[in-house]
Amino acid sequence: MRVTLEISDFDEMKKLLSLFQSMKLENIKIISPQSNIKSNILKGNKTLNPKELFGIWKDSPRNIGDIRDKAWDRKK
């Protein structure tokens, strides 16, 4: 089971840890927030010809109803 607690200050964390220790909970892992992680954004491949994609579904027309029926069909 995973429980997430967002604590704004270090003193609150110490109080919670002491509470968990008094309850003899030993399987506790503390993960610090990693707010300074930069996402890896890459520019797309501009050499692709988008006209080649036209007509992909010409033999199998799609609409939102068909997509929903296929996605939520849990009877199988």
Secondary structure, 3 states (H helix, E strand, C coil): CCCCCCCCCHHHHHHHHHHHHHCCCCCCCCCCCCCCCCCCCCCCCCCCCHHHHCCCCCCCCCCHHHHHHHHCCCCC
